[in-house]
Amino acid sequence: MSEIRKLHDDEVDIDEALVSRLLAEQFPQWAGLPVRFVAASGTDNVTFRAGDDLAVRLPRTPWAQGQVERDLTWLPRLAPHLPLAVPEPLAVGEPGADYPFTWGVYRWLGGEAFELDQLADPVDAAKELAEFVHCLQTVDTTGAPLPPDDDPFARGTPLAPRDQLFREALEELRDEFDTGLALAAWEASLEAAVWTGPPKWIHGDLMPGNALVADGRLTAVIDFASARAADPAGDLLAAWYMFDGDSRRAFRDALGVDQDTWARGRGWVLSLEMIAIPYYRTRNPAAVSDGNPLIHETLADFAAEN
């Protein structure tokens, strides 16, 4: 399984009319509610708002199936331990109305997709998210899903299986980055001590689209499709994708991240971005930022430490 998905491959067409038919057929108590597309839907699933209180979440492709079942199993166990709101699954829908997958009905969570400049105090928000991560790590992992053994893209796993992909991407991008510095940073992440403690719960995809903000404050974390028991470095993605400068330092300090864990987390971000550029540049150029600031930031962080 690859994190780099083929755009539009096997995607199902989903619109408001389909969602209304599914609700009417399977959940008559919610039939007739006005259904509205949520523009901030993710890449794996599409979300619609039904009435004022419900969200309907449907997989776009076969490989995105199964999340609502996992959510029903694990989110009720995780939620009581967490200081921010998380999705509340209410029901699992079955295939129907020419739609081939299971799907979910959730309690609607208000707020806007995370943007750093929306926050009243980014440093406070970084500390609040760090507390969320810390609390998640303390939850009992008995029976929790584990990363697959054969997937180099599975968050919270060792970096070594990504090495060839990273080097191939770096070779393609040799004219765009300081390849010597990038290789040194990558090799330092590979050489960092691997996680040998017990697996910890991680969200696995702490990026701006998976956090909600209201009235200048962080209010919720959503989309637990990648949640599993794994290396806690998997949740250091947030340090880079959601924060910068003082807020990034506050996130790290609040979690008390040691140097090896920080290096592994930095390696994940560096490799995610480096591997993605050659792929998306030819298929979806708009998805690739000019100059890729995250790569430059991770390299600057490494250089400052060495």
N, C-alpha and C positions, 0 to 999 in steps of 0.2 A: 504494500500500500504506500502511495506517495502523497506527501503533502501538496505537491504541485499537481493540481487537478487539470484535466483537459477542459477548457472552457466550453460550456454548453453540451458536453458529452453526456448523453442519456438524461438530460434534464427534462422534467415534466412541466408542462404548462399549467400554472396555478393562478387563478384569478378569484375575485370576490364572489362570482356566481358559483364556482365550484365549492368554495368554503361554505356558502349558504346552503347548498344542496347537501353537503356532508352533515352539517349541523342538523338540518331538518330531518334527514333520514335516521340519524343515530342518536341525537340528543334533542328530542322535541321540546324539552324545557328551555332550550336556547334558540329554537327556531324563530325566525323573524327578526332576530337582532340585526341592526345595521352592521355591515361588515366593511372594514376599511383597510386597505393595504398599508403596512408600516414601512416607510421608505428606508429605515435603518436596518432592514432585515440583513442577515448575514449571508455568506456565500454558500453555506451548506443547507440552510433552511430558509423558508420564507415565513414571515409573521404577518398576521392580520389581527386587527382589533375588532372584537365583536361586542357591540354595546359599549358601555362605559367600564365594565369590570372584568372583561375576559380578553385573553390573547389566544389565538389559534396558531399553532406552529406546525409547519408541514415540511418534511424533507423534500429537497429538489431532485435528488438523485439516489440510486440504490445504495451507494456507500454511506449515505448519511442516515440510514434507517437505524432505529433502535434507541434513539436518545430519550424519547419520552418514557420508555420502559425503564431505562436506567435512572431517569429523574425521579420516577415514582418510587423506585427502590431506595435511592440514596439521599435525595434532597430533604425529605422529612427527617432523616437522621442527622444530617449536617446542620440544617437551619437553626436548631435551638442553641448551637454552640457559636454561631457567627454574629458579629456585631453589625453587619450590613444586611439588608434584605436580599433574598435570593428567590428565584422562581418557585412558585407553588403550583405543582401539577395537580389538576383536578380530575382529568379523565383521559383515557386512551381511546382514540378513534380507530376503527378498522378500515381496511381498504374498501372503497365504494365510490359510486358516482363517477366511474372511470378514472379514479385515482388509485394507484397501486400499492401505497405504503400505509403503515400505521402512522398516526399523527396525534398531536396532543392539544388539550385545552388547559390553559393556565390562568391563574389570577393575573390580571393586568398590573404591571409595575409602572408607575408614572416616572417621568424624568426624561432628560435628553441624553443622547450618546456623549460620553466623556470627551471634553476638550479642555486642555490645560488652561486656556484663557477664560474659561467659564467659571473657574474656581475662585472663591473669595480669598482663599489662602492655600496655595498649592502645597506649602510645607505641611500644613495641618492635614490636608487630604492625603499626602504621602504617608504620614504617620497613621492615619485611619486605615489606609489600605494595608500597611504593614501589620497592623493589629489584626485585620481580617485574615491575612496570610498566616500569622502566628497562631491564631485560634483554629484555623483549618488544620494546621499541622499537628495540633494536639488531639484531634478527634481519633478515636479508636479505628484502626484500619482493618480489623478482622473482617475477612470476606471481601474487602475492597477490590475493585478491578485493578489489574497490574498492566504495565506497558507490554505490548507484544514483543517477543524476543527477536523477531525478524524484521522490524521496522525501524530504519535509521532516522525516521522523521518523528518517532514517538517522543513527545516531550517528557523530560524527567529521566532520560536514559543516558548512557555514556556517549560521549562525542565521537569516539574513535570510528564507529561505522559510517560517519559522515565525511571522513577524511578525503576519500577519493573524489566525492562530489564537490567538496570545497576546493580542492586543488584544480579540478577541471574548470570550475567556474572562475577561479582566480586567474588561470591562464587566459581565458577568454577576455578578462577585464584588465589585463596587465597594463594597458595604456591609460586606464582611468583611475587607478589607485596606486599608492606606494606599495608595490607587491612585497618588497622586503619587510616592511613594517607589518603588513597584513599577515604574511606567513609567520612572522615572529609572534604576533599576537595569537594566531590560531594554534601554533605549536605550544605556546605557554598554557593555553586552555587544555590542550590534550595532555600536557604533563602534570596538570593540577591533580591532586589526590582525588580519586573517585570516591563517591559516596559509599561508605561501608556500614552506616548505621541502618536502623530499621526504616523501611519505606515510610514516608510521610504523605498525608493527603496533599495533593496539589490541585489547583484549578486547571493549570496547564495551558491556558490561553488568555492570560491577563493582558489584554490590549484595549485600546480606547473603545472599540465597538462593543465590548463586553462589560462595560461599567456605565452606570447611569448617574447623572448629576441633576439636582434640583435646588433652586435658590442658592446657587454657589457652593453647594456641598455635595460630596460623594454620598449616594444613598443606596445603591444596589450593585451587586455583581451578578451577571447573567451568563447563560450558555455554558453549562457544565459538561459539554460533550467530551472534553479532554480530561475530565477529573479522574484521578487515579492515585494509587499509592506508589510513590516513586521518589527520585532524588529531589529534595526541596529546591535545588537550583532551577528547576523547571518553572518556578513562579517568579524568578528574577527578570523575566521578560518585562514585567511591569516597570522596572527601574528605567528601562530604555524606551519602551514604547509609550509610556504614559507620563514620564517626568523628565526633568532636565535640571542641570545646575544644582541649586540648593535643595530643591524637592527630591531630586535623585539621591543626593547624599543623605537627606532625612529618611528616605525609605530604607536605604542600606543600614544606616545607624540604628533605626528603630528595630530592625530585624536582627541586628548584631551579626551580620553576615561575615564569615571568615574569608580569608583571601582565596582559598581554593574554591569555595562555593561561588564566590564572586567571579572568579576566572572561568568556571564552567558556565555560569549564566551569561557572561559576556561572550563566550564562545558560541553559545546557542544563538544569540542575536546576530553576531557577525556571520555565522554560517547561514542562518535563515535568509538574511538579506543578500549575501553574496550569491548563494545558489539560485535565488529567485530571479535575479536580474536578467541573466541570459535567456531564461525561459520566457519571462513575461515581456521582455523587450520586443520580441518578434510576434507575440500573440495578443498582448494587451498593453501597449506602450504607456497608456495613461496610468497604469498601476505602478509604474516605475518612476520614482522621484529623480529629477535631475541631480546628479552629484551624490545621491543617497546619503543624506545627513547622518543617518544612524550608523552607517559604516564608519564615517569620519569620526563620529563621537566615540564609538567603541575603540577605535585606533588611538584617539587622543587620550582616552582613559588608560589604555595600556601603556602608552608612551610616558604618561605622567608618573606611572608606578615603576618605570625602569630607566 
